């Protein structure tokens, strides 16, 4: 009997300990602001959940619309007048240009004035203490942000963080007990499903429009204007969306948030039949990262792939992963310092699944990977030589490691798409390694005359072989001027470029 009693006590103690640890873990998951508590029901849903008594087969949008509209806000921004230099100098494609310096000054000289700008958009309350998700392009560069609720209460808002890649921003007002929208599951959205778009179009009061999901995982290239690492896997709908709807809610008939309205496809700038929303499963990850870390923890597989759909003939020519009629994403390049290279993925492989979820296009692949952070492990299924294989990968960040990024970092400020040079490129140019400047967008590198295709081999005479090397050395030299050196493919000489990091903190 004594032995049985002892065993019983041990079993009870062990069970209690396990439950305590599990419960504490769940409790700690919610101990930072901006995260919804699934056990709480917002006040604006009190009369809706479980009380939609529409007859079977009849879709009634009223309960969902009346429950959601109190949580969708009107955002008005003001950007002060600015004086900017008239930088009208011609930019030459000659890589020798920087060797001669810049002694001529501006061609036309003198500053110019950009007048005060005012704009408006929409936003969605996601917590009862004032966290709001909207589009980055709604608040980007604003000096003043004002938020008005559907009940006409107004607040000053501050920016918590932004992510130009996905066009998401988080702002906050100081208030308690606010209505907010409950997260749904955008994966459950089906073609032909009814949805509602809620926002403040054309400076009107809160407006609800209805439509259906007409496509998923759509990429239209609009976020490329904001960032060189754009993420697009939109839910396409035919709910009417106009200027001012940006940042507003896309909800299902259960009143759940399934997307943030972001763009329209239009030849005129106004609604012409299609609108695009960022899936809420992507939004949740980005919002959580911004609130918890101050920056998005973006994970990369470490591959390049074609953005356009390929014909069967192109697929045959492209790689060993081809199998007639097989959907997937072809790998066109594998940077040496990425997760894919470490996992044995090769150029020509056809990626077919991420964690068992089928991917048939680049946007679908991007949508799956966006949900993870550096250091997370995923399974990747691919075809090579007609044989299907699955490999486990540890995802990395843009710098090629798994460290947490606390701020946007210097690499984002460069405004360029950078990849480590593969062994073939290094050998062809007689260098031990380097970082290829694949594309230059707005940022620090655009202020130099560096051209796309340049291979960075050193900074201040310190060798650069990977993106992580470049990130480390530039971070050490924040606030200073540095000298970047490298080569252009096909040229024997080494070319220097001065880079001013004086304004980088």
Secondary structure, DSSP 8 states (H G I E B T S, - for coil): -HHHHHHHHHHHHHHHHHHHHHHHHHHHHT-STT---TT---GGGTTTTT-----TT----HHHHHHHGGGEEEEEEEE--EEEE---------TTGGGG---S--SS-SEEEE--EEEEEEEEE-STT-EEEE-HHHHTT-SEEEEE-TTS-EEEEEEEEEETTTTEEEEEE--SS-----B--GGG--TT-EEEEEE-GGG-SSEEEEEEEEEEEE--SGGGGT-TT----EEEE-S---TT-TT-EEE-TTS-EEEEEEEEE-SSSS-SSEEEEEEHHHHHHHHHHHHHHSS----B---B--SS---HHHHHHH-TT--TT---EE--B--TTSHHHHTT--TT-EEEEETTEE--SHHHHHHHHTT--TT-EEEEEEEETTEEEEEEEE-B-TTSS-----S-HHHHHHTEEEEE--HHHHHHTT-S--EEEEEE-SSGGGGS---TT-EEEEETTEE--SHHHHHHHHHHTTTSEEEEEEE-TT--S-EEEEEE-TT--
